[in-house]
Amino acid sequence: MRSWPTSLVLGGDYNPEQWPEEVWAEDVRLMREAGVTFVTVGVFAWSLLEPEPGRYDTGWLDRVLDLMAGAGIAVDLATGTASPPPWMAADDKLVDALLPVTSTGVQLWPGGRQHYCPSSTLYREHALRLVEHLATRYHDHPALALWHVGNEYACHNAPCYCDRCGAGFRVWLERRYQDVDRLNDAWGTAFWSQRIGTFDQVYPPRVAPTHSNPTQVLDYRRFTSDTVLELFLAEREVLRRCSPGVPVTTNFMTMSHFRQLDYFRWGREQDVVSTDHYVVATEADPEAELSFGAALTRGIAGGRPWLLMEHSTSAVNWQPVNLAKPAGTMLRNSLAHVAHGADGLGFFQWRASRAGSEKFHSALVPHAGTDTRLWREVVQLGQVCGRLSEVVGTTVDADVAVLWDYQAGWACDQQSHPSELVRYGTDAVAVHRALLRRGVTADVVHPESDLSRYRLVVVPTLYSCTDAAARNVTEAVERGAVALVTFFSGIADEHDHIRLGGYPGAFRDLLGIRVEEFVPLLPGVQVTVQDAADGDSWTASTWTEHLHLAAAEAVASYADGPLPGVPAVTRALRGAGSAWYLATRPDDAALDRLVGRILGDAGVAPAAIVRPGPDGAPVTGVELVRRRGSDRSYLFVLNHTGGQVEVEVRGHDLVADRSVDGVLQLAPGGVAAVRETA
């Protein structure tokens, strides 16, 4: 084995098995030209590595790893277990022991990928034998630097609702609740005649005549995340036994819409936190969502540097319309991840495939070859990564925390709630975007994490939370932090039981308010909100509340709609800090102004000064992130505006390889990483 490179690594998924062997030498030559320093090998190679049960064919993999070692390229070696080979489902007697089942009872068959049930012992036994074979064979190989378990766990096959998972769910419940009375209390089974006499009476929450028990659904999501995690841990145990000293990872998917797994629980089990991220064209602001996902990955990693395992050079293949990235976008997207803590950049994949479901997915080497804009940008990125290697190991400065909880999201997005227009993540990303536009960096962290170093704590749509999480926010405010809590937060406990006495139950006393009734708005309906201090008005949508002041002041109130005169924004002093409440969903401009006001209350300033535009107006839309080491700091600047901007900073821009004498001038869409000097 070898150590992981100390440089800012560049690379991605390398699938040589898709190509004739005579192409491999050309791959190595082009990798050197592009500055590639790591590759992930063997993610979907199980059917080649084990063409029939118990017979392994690794000669081709030997030759690939030898090539990489000779070129000085580190290998992130996959265990190959991301998708079972066809022979595993070829025996009719074994089909039911392998394949996953949807909530409607439909069995999912081979032909795509990830066609296994997370509870399948057949899959697990075969997978662990393959892992042991690979770990034993390659532990001492000079190319091996990292083990890569599975791939994008739960992307296609979870939750599974088969009888195996049902049996596993019952075991999981008995471990969690100990006795059936505690289960009945947690699930509220007195409602709709759902009382359970024994654990054997529990089934997965398959499609029912009407809405399923919400806590049963929530617990099944927890069970699914834990069950899939057990698969990872089982492979990791084999790797640690047979290949000690080599770090182990699996690639997450920290996009705001992917929430199948509780990555905060998973993150603790990774030697290196790695993730995949792809921009989604239908997002309100795809690049702002990218930055949110990167900040979330940093939070999962506990603030430590992490590895971007996959993103795209240009278009993907799985969206309704797969947009190509304009010139310069790949560089800006890549360095946004580095700004937010990534110490490596991986892509899917090295060569664009000739065949298969992802043949139209972009790659480092496109179908059109190297005489292309895309390849020239790849080579440019490799050069930039070389200059940025001194950033590796530094961490990100942030005075703001945005709270994020996968389990709260599972509870929030269930049926039978006041409005289907309220979906978890929407308001978290919106507030994070408003902070980003003002040049303020925010961590995205779990509600029970250490909040002591933050000046501002944002609690966006945290529908359910534990008493410990609520206490954590309250104590942060009492110590001197400012909190911004948005609507539909603190409503339920971890069992999805309503906190009685008026909303938002967990934060009612902190905020000094009491909400007696939710008054959601129909799609397209807006209300006018008027500021109490200057009389300025703005529009809001989606949600209003019949709110009463107890120990807070009204900052803004509804001027029309169903609740004229009722407070929409409040502020309360608590201990050494203050707590703001946002009871509606403002338009973007209003949210931007409100966030600016709250930042002032918290004493949070942008990472650098952006000079006013030619018209003298403040410039928003410049993303500023500072990474800091023990004796150095780096200011990353990403210009998301349509014009040139000027940022006050002194040092050396590692992207353009030029000195900056007090003012950085950056073109529209440009990106810089300035090693700062006094």
C-alpha positions as CSV (number, residue, x, y, z in Angstrom):
1,M,0.0,0.0,0.0
2,R,1.0,3.7,-0.3
3,S,0.0,6.8,1.6
4,W,-2.7,9.1,0.3
5,P,-1.2,12.1,-1.7
6,T,-0.5,15.2,0.3
7,S,-1.5,17.4,-2.7
8,L,-4.9,18.6,-3.7
9,V,-5.8,15.4,-5.5
10,L,-7.6,15.3,-8.9
11,G,-9.1,12.3,-10.5
12,G,-12.3,10.2,-10.5
13,D,-13.9,6.9,-11.4
14,Y,-11.7,4.9,-13.8
15,N,-13.5,2.0,-15.5
16,P,-10.8,0.4,-17.7
17,E,-13.0,-2.7,-18.0
18,Q,-15.2,-0.8,-20.4
19,W,-12.3,-0.4,-22.9
20,P,-9.9,-2.6,-24.8
21,E,-6.6,-3.0,-23.0
22,E,-4.7,-1.2,-25.6
23,V,-6.5,2.0,-24.5
24,W,-5.1,1.8,-21.0
25,A,-1.6,3.1,-21.9
26,E,-3.2,6.1,-23.6
27,D,-5.3,6.7,-20.4
28,V,-2.1,6.9,-18.3
29,R,-0.5,9.3,-20.8
30,L,-3.6,11.6,-20.7
31,M,-3.9,11.3,-16.9
32,R,-0.4,12.7,-16.6
33,E,-1.2,15.5,-19.0
34,A,-4.3,16.4,-17.0
35,G,-2.5,16.2,-13.6
36,V,-4.6,13.3,-12.3
37,T,-3.3,12.0,-9.0
38,F,-5.9,9.5,-7.9
39,V,-8.5,7.1,-9.5
40,T,-11.3,5.0,-8.1
41,V,-11.2,1.6,-9.7
42,G,-13.6,-1.4,-9.7
43,V,-16.9,0.2,-8.4
44,F,-19.1,-1.8,-10.7
45,A,-16.8,-4.7,-11.6
46,W,-18.2,-7.5,-9.5
47,S,-19.5,-9.5,-12.5
48,L,-15.9,-9.4,-14.0
49,L,-14.1,-10.0,-10.7
50,E,-16.3,-13.0,-9.8
51,P,-17.8,-14.3,-13.1
52,E,-19.3,-17.3,-11.3
53,P,-19.8,-18.1,-7.7
54,G,-16.4,-18.5,-5.9
55,R,-14.3,-18.2,-9.1
56,Y,-12.3,-14.9,-9.0
57,D,-10.7,-13.4,-12.1
58,T,-8.4,-10.5,-11.0
59,G,-5.7,-10.6,-13.7
60,W,-7.0,-7.6,-15.5
61,L,-7.2,-5.6,-12.2
62,D,-3.6,-6.6,-11.4
63,R,-2.5,-5.0,-14.6
64,V,-4.5,-1.9,-14.0
65,L,-3.1,-1.3,-10.6
66,D,0.4,-2.0,-11.8
67,L,-0.1,0.7,-14.5
68,M,-1.3,3.2,-11.8
69,A,1.6,2.4,-9.5
70,G,4.0,2.9,-12.3
71,A,2.5,6.3,-13.1
72,G,2.5,7.4,-9.4
73,I,-1.3,7.5,-9.3
74,A,-3.0,6.6,-6.0
75,V,-5.8,4.1,-6.2
76,D,-9.1,4.3,-4.3
77,L,-9.9,0.6,-4.7
78,A,-13.6,-0.3,-4.6
79,T,-14.8,-3.5,-3.1
80,G,-16.9,-4.0,-6.1
81,T,-20.1,-4.7,-4.1
82,A,-22.2,-1.8,-5.5
83,S,-24.2,-4.0,-7.7
84,P,-24.5,-7.9,-7.6
85,P,-23.6,-9.9,-10.7
86,P,-26.5,-11.4,-12.7
87,W,-25.7,-15.0,-11.6
88,M,-26.8,-14.2,-8.1
89,A,-30.4,-13.8,-9.3
90,A,-30.3,-16.4,-12.0
91,D,-31.4,-19.2,-9.6
92,D,-35.2,-18.9,-9.2
93,K,-34.9,-20.3,-5.7
94,L,-32.6,-17.4,-4.7
95,V,-34.5,-14.5,-6.3
96,D,-36.6,-13.8,-3.3
97,A,-33.5,-13.9,-1.1
98,L,-31.8,-11.1,-3.0
99,L,-34.1,-8.7,-4.7
100,P,-35.6,-5.5,-3.1
101,V,-39.4,-4.8,-2.9
102,T,-41.2,-1.5,-3.1
103,S,-43.9,-0.3,-0.7
104,T,-46.5,-1.5,-3.3
105,G,-45.0,-5.0,-3.3
106,V,-43.3,-4.8,-6.7
107,Q,-40.0,-6.7,-6.9
108,L,-37.1,-4.8,-8.5
109,W,-35.2,-7.0,-10.9
110,P,-31.6,-7.0,-12.3
111,G,-31.0,-4.9,-15.3
112,G,-30.1,-1.6,-13.6
113,R,-27.9,-1.5,-10.6
114,Q,-28.1,-1.9,-6.8
115,H,-30.7,-4.7,-7.2
116,Y,-30.3,-6.1,-3.7
117,C,-32.3,-5.9,-0.5
118,P,-30.3,-4.3,2.4
119,S,-31.4,-7.2,4.6
120,S,-30.3,-9.9,2.2
121,T,-28.0,-12.4,3.9
122,L,-27.3,-13.9,0.4
123,Y,-26.0,-10.6,-0.8
124,R,-24.0,-10.0,2.4
125,E,-22.3,-13.4,2.4
126,H,-21.2,-13.1,-1.2
127,A,-20.1,-9.5,-0.8
128,L,-18.0,-10.2,2.3
129,R,-16.2,-13.1,0.5
130,L,-15.4,-10.9,-2.4
131,V,-14.1,-8.1,0.0
132,E,-11.9,-10.6,1.8
133,H,-10.4,-11.8,-1.5
134,L,-9.6,-8.3,-2.7
135,A,-8.3,-7.1,0.6
136,T,-6.0,-10.1,1.0
137,R,-4.8,-9.8,-2.6
138,Y,-4.1,-6.1,-2.8
139,H,-3.2,-4.9,0.7
140,D,0.4,-4.7,-0.1
141,H,0.0,-3.3,-3.7
142,P,2.0,-0.1,-4.1
143,A,-1.0,1.7,-5.8
144,L,-3.5,1.1,-3.0
145,A,-4.1,4.2,-0.9
146,L,-7.8,4.0,0.1
147,W,-10.6,1.4,0.2
148,H,-14.0,2.4,-1.3
149,V,-17.0,0.4,0.0
150,G,-20.1,0.2,-2.1
151,N,-21.3,3.2,-4.0
152,E,-24.0,5.8,-3.2
153,Y,-25.7,3.5,-0.7
154,A,-29.5,3.5,-0.8
155,C,-29.7,5.5,-4.0
156,H,-32.1,3.0,-5.7
157,N,-32.9,0.2,-3.4
158,A,-34.1,1.6,-0.1
159,P,-36.3,1.6,1.8
160,C,-37.1,-2.0,0.9
161,Y,-40.4,-3.5,2.2
162,C,-39.9,-7.2,1.8
163,D,-40.5,-9.8,4.5
164,R,-36.8,-10.0,5.3
165,C,-36.8,-6.3,6.1
166,G,-40.0,-6.7,8.0
167,A,-38.3,-9.3,10.3
168,G,-35.3,-7.1,10.7
169,F,-37.5,-4.1,11.5
170,R,-39.1,-6.1,14.4
171,V,-35.7,-6.9,15.8
172,W,-34.7,-3.3,15.5
173,L,-37.8,-2.1,17.3
174,E,-37.4,-4.6,20.1
175,R,-33.9,-3.3,20.6
176,R,-35.0,0.3,20.5
177,Y,-38.1,0.1,22.7
178,Q,-37.5,-3.1,24.8
179,D,-41.2,-3.8,25.3
180,V,-44.3,-3.4,23.3
181,D,-46.0,-0.9,25.7
182,R,-43.2,1.6,25.0
183,L,-43.6,1.0,21.3
184,N,-47.4,1.6,21.6
185,D,-46.7,4.9,23.4
186,A,-44.1,6.1,20.9
187,W,-46.3,5.2,17.9
188,G,-49.5,6.6,19.4
189,T,-51.4,3.4,18.5
190,A,-54.5,4.4,20.5
191,F,-55.4,6.3,17.4
192,W,-57.2,4.3,14.6
193,S,-57.2,1.0,16.6
194,Q,-53.5,0.4,15.9
195,R,-52.6,-1.0,19.4
196,I,-50.0,-3.8,19.0
197,G,-50.0,-6.8,21.2
198,T,-46.6,-8.3,20.3
199,F,-43.7,-7.2,18.1
200,D,-44.7,-10.0,15.7
201,Q,-47.8,-7.9,14.7
202,V,-45.6,-5.2,13.2
203,Y,-45.1,-4.9,9.5
204,P,-43.2,-2.5,7.3
205,P,-45.2,0.6,6.4
206,R,-46.3,-0.7,3.0
207,V,-49.1,1.0,1.0
208,A,-52.1,1.1,3.2
209,P,-55.8,2.2,2.6
210,T,-54.9,5.7,3.9
211,H,-51.9,7.4,5.5
212,S,-49.7,5.1,7.5
213,N,-48.8,5.7,11.2
214,P,-46.4,8.6,11.0
215,T,-44.0,7.3,13.8
216,Q,-44.0,3.9,12.2
217,V,-42.9,5.5,8.9
218,L,-40.3,7.6,10.8
219,D,-38.9,4.5,12.6
220,Y,-38.7,2.6,9.3
221,R,-36.6,5.3,7.8
222,R,-34.3,5.1,10.9
223,F,-34.2,1.3,10.6
224,T,-33.4,1.5,6.9
225,S,-30.5,3.9,7.5
226,D,-29.1,1.7,10.3
227,T,-29.5,-1.5,8.2
228,V,-27.7,-0.1,5.2
229,L,-25.0,1.2,7.6
230,E,-24.5,-2.4,8.9
231,L,-23.6,-3.4,5.4
232,F,-20.9,-0.8,5.3
233,L,-19.6,-1.7,8.7
234,A,-19.5,-5.4,7.8
235,E,-17.3,-4.7,4.8
236,R,-15.1,-2.2,6.8
237,E,-14.5,-4.9,9.5
238,V,-13.2,-7.3,6.8
239,L,-11.0,-4.6,5.4
240,R,-9.5,-3.6,8.8
241,R,-8.8,-7.3,9.5
242,C,-7.3,-8.1,6.1
243,S,-5.9,-4.7,5.1
244,P,-5.0,-2.9,8.3
245,G,-3.8,0.7,8.1
246,V,-5.5,1.5,4.8
247,P,-8.3,4.1,5.3
248,V,-11.8,3.2,4.4
249,T,-14.6,5.4,2.9
250,T,-17.9,5.2,1.0
251,N,-19.2,8.0,-1.1
252,F,-22.2,9.9,0.3
253,M,-24.7,12.0,-1.7
254,T,-24.9,15.3,0.1
255,M,-27.4,17.0,-2.2
256,S,-30.2,18.7,-0.3
257,H,-32.8,16.5,-2.0
258,F,-31.2,13.1,-1.2
259,R,-32.1,12.2,2.4
260,Q,-32.4,8.4,2.5
261,L,-29.6,8.0,5.1
262,D,-28.7,9.8,8.3
263,Y,-25.3,10.9,7.2
264,F,-24.4,12.3,10.6
265,R,-24.6,8.8,12.0
266,W,-22.6,7.5,9.0
267,G,-20.0,10.2,9.2
268,R,-18.7,9.0,12.5
269,E,-17.8,5.7,10.9
270,Q,-15.7,7.0,8.1
271,D,-11.9,7.2,8.1
272,V,-12.3,9.8,5.3
273,V,-15.7,11.5,4.6
274,S,-16.3,11.5,0.9
275,T,-19.3,12.6,-1.1
276,D,-20.8,13.0,-4.6
277,H,-22.5,16.2,-5.7
278,Y,-24.2,17.1,-8.9
279,V,-25.9,20.4,-9.7
280,V,-29.6,20.1,-10.5
281,A,-30.9,22.4,-13.1
282,T,-34.4,22.7,-11.5
283,E,-33.0,24.1,-8.3
284,A,-33.8,27.8,-7.7
285,D,-30.0,28.5,-7.5
286,P,-28.0,25.4,-8.4
287,E,-24.6,26.8,-7.4
288,A,-26.0,28.0,-4.1
289,E,-27.3,24.5,-3.5
290,L,-23.8,23.2,-4.4
291,S,-22.3,25.4,-1.6
292,F,-24.9,24.2,0.8
293,G,-24.1,20.6,0.0
294,A,-20.4,21.2,0.5
295,A,-21.0,23.0,3.8
296,L,-23.2,20.0,4.9
297,T,-20.4,17.6,4.0
298,R,-18.0,19.7,6.1
299,G,-20.5,19.4,9.0
300,I,-20.8,15.7,8.6
301,A,-17.0,15.5,8.7
302,G,-16.9,17.5,11.9
303,G,-15.2,20.5,10.3
304,R,-12.3,18.4,9.0
305,P,-11.3,18.3,5.3
306,W,-13.1,15.9,3.1
307,L,-13.0,14.4,-0.4
308,L,-15.3,15.1,-3.3
309,M,-15.5,11.7,-4.9
310,E,-17.8,12.5,-7.8
311,H,-19.1,15.5,-9.7
312,S,-19.4,16.3,-13.4
313,T,-17.3,18.1,-15.9
314,S,-20.5,19.1,-17.8
315,A,-23.9,17.5,-18.4
316,V,-25.2,14.5,-16.5
317,N,-27.7,12.0,-17.9
318,W,-30.5,11.6,-15.4
319,Q,-32.3,14.9,-15.4
320,P,-35.3,15.8,-17.7
321,V,-33.0,18.2,-19.5
322,N,-29.2,17.7,-19.0
323,L,-27.6,21.1,-19.3
324,A,-24.0,21.4,-20.5
325,K,-21.8,23.6,-18.2
326,P,-20.7,26.8,-20.0
327,A,-17.0,27.7,-20.2
328,G,-15.5,28.3,-16.8
329,T,-18.3,26.6,-14.8
330,M,-16.4,23.4,-14.1
331,L,-13.5,25.3,-12.6
332,R,-15.9,27.5,-10.5
333,N,-17.9,24.5,-9.3
334,S,-14.8,22.5,-8.4
335,L,-13.2,25.3,-6.5
336,A,-16.4,26.0,-4.6
337,H,-16.0,22.5,-3.1
338,V,-12.4,23.2,-2.3
339,A,-13.4,26.5,-0.7
340,H,-15.8,24.7,1.6
341,G,-13.3,22.2,2.8
342,A,-12.6,19.6,0.1
343,D,-9.0,18.4,-0.1
344,G,-9.6,16.5,-3.4
345,L,-11.7,16.6,-6.5
346,G,-13.1,13.5,-8.2
347,F,-15.3,13.2,-11.2
348,F,-17.6,10.6,-12.8
349,Q,-15.8,9.4,-14.8
350,W,-12.4,9.3,-16.6
351,R,-13.7,8.4,-20.1
352,A,-17.2,9.0,-21.3
353,S,-18.8,5.6,-21.9
354,R,-19.6,4.2,-25.4
355,A,-22.5,2.1,-24.1
356,G,-24.7,1.7,-21.1
357,S,-27.2,3.9,-19.2
358,E,-24.7,6.6,-18.5
359,K,-23.2,7.0,-21.9
360,F,-24.4,10.6,-22.2
361,H,-22.9,11.5,-18.8
362,S,-19.9,13.9,-19.2
363,A,-16.4,12.8,-18.3
364,L,-12.9,14.1,-18.0
365,V,-12.2,12.6,-21.5
366,P,-15.3,13.4,-23.6
367,H,-16.6,11.4,-26.6
368,A,-15.1,14.1,-28.9
369,G,-11.6,13.5,-27.4
370,T,-8.9,15.9,-26.4
371,D,-9.3,18.5,-29.1
372,T,-12.2,20.0,-27.1
373,R,-12.9,23.0,-24.8
374,L,-13.8,20.5,-22.1
375,W,-10.4,18.7,-22.2
376,R,-8.6,22.0,-22.2
377,E,-10.5,23.0,-19.1
378,V,-9.7,19.7,-17.5
379,V,-6.0,20.3,-18.1
380,Q,-6.3,23.8,-16.7
381,L,-8.0,22.5,-13.6
382,G,-5.1,20.1,-13.0
383,Q,-2.7,23.0,-13.2
384,V,-4.8,24.9,-10.7
385,C,-5.0,22.0,-8.3
386,G,-1.2,21.8,-8.4
387,R,-0.9,25.4,-7.2
388,L,-3.6,24.9,-4.6
389,S,-2.0,22.0,-2.9
390,E,-0.7,24.2,-0.1
391,V,-4.3,24.6,1.0
392,V,-4.6,20.9,1.9
393,G,-5.2,20.4,5.6
394,T,-6.6,23.8,6.3
395,T,-10.1,24.3,7.7
396,V,-12.9,26.7,7.1
397,D,-13.8,29.7,9.2
398,A,-17.5,30.2,10.0
399,D,-19.3,32.3,12.6
400,V,-22.8,31.0,11.5
401,A,-24.3,27.5,12.0
402,V,-27.3,26.3,10.0
403,L,-28.9,23.3,11.7
404,W,-29.7,20.2,9.7
405,D,-31.2,16.9,10.8
406,Y,-32.1,14.1,8.4
407,Q,-34.5,12.6,10.9
408,A,-36.3,15.9,11.3
409,G,-36.6,15.9,7.5
410,W,-38.1,12.4,7.5
411,A,-40.7,13.6,9.9
412,C,-41.4,16.9,8.3
413,D,-42.1,15.6,4.8
414,Q,-44.8,13.1,5.8
415,Q,-48.4,13.2,4.8
416,S,-51.3,14.8,6.7
417,H,-49.4,18.0,7.6
418,P,-50.8,21.5,7.3
419,S,-49.2,22.2,3.9
420,E,-47.4,20.1,1.3
421,L,-45.7,23.3,0.1
422,V,-43.5,23.1,3.2
423,R,-40.7,20.6,2.4
424,Y,-37.6,20.1,4.5
425,G,-34.5,21.8,3.1
426,T,-36.2,24.6,1.2
427,D,-35.8,27.2,3.9
428,A,-32.4,25.9,5.0
429,V,-31.0,26.3,1.5
430,A,-32.7,29.7,1.1
431,V,-31.2,31.2,4.3
432,H,-27.8,29.7,3.5
433,R,-28.1,31.3,0.0
434,A,-28.9,34.7,1.6
435,L,-25.8,34.4,3.8
436,L,-23.6,33.3,0.9
437,R,-24.8,36.3,-1.1
438,R,-23.6,38.6,1.7
439,G,-20.2,37.0,1.8
440,V,-20.9,35.1,5.0
441,T,-19.8,31.5,5.5
442,A,-22.0,29.1,7.4
443,D,-21.4,25.6,8.7
444,V,-24.3,23.1,8.3
445,V,-24.3,21.0,11.5
446,H,-26.5,18.7,13.5
447,P,-28.8,20.3,16.1
448,E,-27.0,18.6,19.0
449,S,-23.5,19.5,17.9
450,D,-21.3,22.0,19.7
451,L,-22.6,25.5,19.0
452,S,-20.3,27.4,21.4
453,R,-18.2,29.1,18.7
454,Y,-21.1,30.5,16.6
455,R,-22.4,34.0,16.8
456,L,-25.5,33.1,14.8
457,V,-27.5,29.9,14.8
458,V,-30.2,29.3,12.2
459,V,-32.9,26.8,12.9
460,P,-34.8,26.3,9.6
461,T,-38.0,24.2,9.6
462,L,-36.6,21.9,12.3
463,Y,-40.1,20.3,12.6
464,S,-39.0,17.7,15.1
465,C,-36.2,17.8,17.6
466,T,-35.1,16.3,20.9
467,D,-35.1,18.1,24.2
468,A,-31.3,18.1,24.0
469,A,-31.3,19.9,20.7
470,A,-33.8,22.6,21.9
471,R,-31.7,23.0,25.1
472,N,-28.6,23.3,22.9
473,V,-30.0,26.2,20.9
474,T,-31.3,28.0,24.1
475,E,-28.0,27.7,25.8
476,A,-26.2,29.1,22.8
477,V,-28.5,32.2,22.9
478,E,-28.1,32.6,26.6
479,R,-24.3,32.6,26.2
480,G,-24.6,35.5,23.7
481,A,-25.4,34.0,20.3
482,V,-28.3,35.2,18.1
483,A,-30.8,32.6,16.9
484,L,-33.1,32.7,13.8
485,V,-35.9,30.2,14.1
486,T,-38.2,29.7,11.1
487,F,-41.8,28.5,11.0
488,F,-42.7,24.9,11.5
489,S,-39.8,24.3,13.9
490,G,-39.9,22.6,17.3
491,I,-43.4,21.3,16.6
492,A,-42.9,17.7,17.6
493,D,-40.5,15.6,19.6
494,E,-38.4,12.7,18.3
495,H,-41.4,10.4,18.3
496,D,-43.4,12.9,16.1
497,H,-45.6,13.7,19.0
498,I,-46.9,17.3,19.1
499,R,-45.4,19.5,21.9
500,L,-48.5,20.8,23.5
501,G,-49.2,24.3,24.9
502,G,-48.9,26.2,21.7
503,Y,-46.4,26.3,18.8
504,P,-43.4,26.2,18.3
505,G,-43.3,24.0,21.4
506,A,-39.6,23.3,21.8
507,F,-38.7,27.0,21.1
508,R,-41.8,28.8,22.5
509,D,-40.1,30.0,25.7
510,L,-36.8,30.9,23.9
511,L,-38.7,33.0,21.4
512,G,-41.2,34.6,23.8
513,I,-44.2,33.8,21.6
514,R,-47.1,31.5,21.4
515,V,-48.8,30.3,18.2
516,E,-52.3,29.1,18.5
517,E,-53.0,28.1,14.9
518,F,-51.3,27.6,11.6
519,V,-52.8,29.5,8.7
520,P,-51.1,28.1,5.5
521,L,-51.6,29.8,2.2
522,L,-52.7,28.3,-1.1
523,P,-50.2,28.1,-4.0
524,G,-49.8,31.5,-5.6
525,V,-51.3,33.4,-2.7
526,Q,-49.2,36.2,-1.2
527,V,-49.5,38.4,1.8
528,T,-48.0,41.8,2.5
529,V,-45.8,42.2,5.6
530,Q,-44.9,45.7,7.0
531,D,-41.8,46.5,9.0
532,A,-42.6,48.1,12.4
533,A,-39.6,50.4,12.4
534,D,-39.6,52.1,8.9
535,G,-43.0,51.0,7.4
536,D,-41.3,49.3,4.5
537,S,-43.4,46.4,3.1
538,W,-42.5,43.1,1.4
539,T,-44.4,40.0,0.2
540,A,-44.5,36.5,1.7
541,S,-46.1,33.2,0.7
542,T,-46.8,29.6,1.7
543,W,-47.3,30.1,5.5
544,T,-48.8,32.4,8.1
545,E,-49.5,31.8,11.8
546,H,-51.9,33.2,14.4
547,L,-49.1,34.4,16.7
548,H,-49.2,36.1,20.2
549,L,-46.4,38.0,21.8
550,A,-45.4,36.9,25.3
551,A,-41.9,38.2,25.9
552,A,-40.9,39.4,22.4
553,E,-41.3,42.5,20.2
554,A,-42.9,42.5,16.8
555,V,-40.4,43.4,14.1
556,A,-42.9,43.1,11.2
557,S,-46.6,42.3,11.0
558,Y,-49.0,41.2,8.3
559,A,-50.7,44.2,6.5
560,D,-53.3,42.1,4.7
561,G,-54.3,38.5,4.1
562,P,-56.0,36.3,6.7
563,L,-54.1,37.8,9.7
564,P,-53.8,41.6,9.4
565,G,-51.9,43.1,12.3
566,V,-50.5,39.8,13.6
567,P,-46.7,39.6,14.0
568,A,-44.8,37.9,11.2
569,V,-41.3,38.5,12.5
570,T,-40.4,38.8,16.2
571,R,-37.3,39.3,18.3
572,A,-36.7,38.5,22.0
573,L,-33.8,39.2,24.3
574,R,-32.6,36.1,26.1
575,G,-29.6,36.1,28.5
576,A,-26.7,37.6,26.6
577,G,-28.2,37.0,23.2
578,S,-31.4,37.3,21.2
579,A,-33.8,35.1,19.4
580,W,-35.6,36.0,16.1
581,Y,-38.7,34.2,14.8
582,L,-39.7,34.1,11.1
583,A,-43.3,33.0,10.9
584,T,-43.7,33.1,7.1
585,R,-41.7,32.6,3.9
586,P,-40.4,36.0,2.6
587,D,-39.6,36.8,-1.0
588,D,-35.9,36.5,-1.8
589,A,-35.2,40.3,-1.5
590,A,-37.0,40.5,1.8
591,L,-35.1,37.5,3.2
592,D,-31.8,39.0,2.1
593,R,-32.6,42.2,3.9
594,L,-33.8,40.4,7.0
595,V,-30.7,38.2,7.1
596,G,-28.5,41.3,6.8
597,R,-30.3,42.8,9.8
598,I,-29.9,39.7,11.8
599,L,-26.2,39.5,10.9
600,G,-25.8,43.0,12.3
601,D,-27.5,42.0,15.5
602,A,-25.1,39.0,15.8
603,G,-22.0,41.1,14.9
604,V,-21.2,38.8,12.0
605,A,-19.2,40.4,9.1
606,P,-18.4,39.1,5.7
607,A,-15.1,37.4,5.2
608,A,-13.8,40.4,3.2
609,I,-15.0,43.7,2.0
610,V,-16.6,43.8,-1.5
611,R,-16.5,47.3,-2.8
612,P,-19.7,49.0,-4.0
613,G,-20.6,48.8,-7.7
614,P,-20.1,51.6,-10.3
615,D,-23.5,53.0,-9.2
616,G,-22.4,53.1,-5.5
617,A,-24.8,50.4,-4.5
618,P,-23.7,47.4,-2.4
619,V,-22.8,44.3,-4.4
620,T,-24.3,41.0,-3.3
621,G,-23.7,37.6,-4.9
622,V,-20.0,37.3,-4.2
623,E,-19.2,34.1,-2.2
624,L,-16.4,34.5,0.2
625,V,-14.9,31.6,2.2
626,R,-11.7,31.6,4.2
627,R,-9.7,28.5,4.9
628,R,-7.1,28.8,7.7
629,G,-4.1,26.8,8.8
630,S,-1.8,27.4,11.8
631,D,0.3,30.0,10.0
632,R,-1.6,30.9,6.8
633,S,-5.0,31.7,5.4
634,Y,-6.6,31.6,2.0
635,L,-9.6,33.7,0.8
636,F,-11.7,32.0,-1.8
637,V,-13.8,34.4,-3.9
638,L,-16.5,33.2,-6.3
639,N,-18.2,35.9,-8.4
640,H,-21.8,34.8,-8.9
641,T,-22.8,38.3,-10.2
642,G,-23.1,39.5,-13.8
643,G,-20.4,42.1,-13.5
644,Q,-16.8,42.6,-12.5
645,V,-16.3,42.9,-8.7
646,E,-13.6,44.3,-6.5
647,V,-12.7,42.6,-3.2
648,E,-10.3,44.1,-0.7
649,V,-7.5,41.5,-0.1
650,R,-3.8,41.3,-0.3
651,G,-1.7,38.3,-1.3
652,H,-1.2,35.9,-4.2
653,D,-4.1,34.4,-6.2
654,L,-3.2,30.7,-6.7
655,V,-5.9,30.3,-9.4
656,A,-4.5,32.9,-11.8
657,D,-1.0,32.7,-10.3
658,R,-0.7,36.5,-9.8
659,S,-0.1,38.9,-7.0
660,V,-3.0,40.9,-5.5
661,D,-1.9,44.3,-4.2
662,G,-4.9,45.2,-2.0
663,V,-7.8,44.9,-4.4
664,L,-8.8,41.7,-6.3
665,Q,-10.6,42.4,-9.6
666,L,-12.7,39.4,-10.6
667,A,-14.7,39.0,-13.8
668,P,-18.3,37.7,-13.9
669,G,-18.3,34.0,-13.1
670,G,-14.6,34.1,-12.0
671,V,-13.0,32.4,-9.0
672,A,-9.9,33.2,-7.0
673,A,-8.0,31.7,-4.1
674,V,-5.8,34.2,-2.5
675,R,-3.0,33.3,-0.1
676,E,-3.3,36.2,2.2
677,T,-0.6,38.5,3.5
678,A,-0.9,41.3,6.0
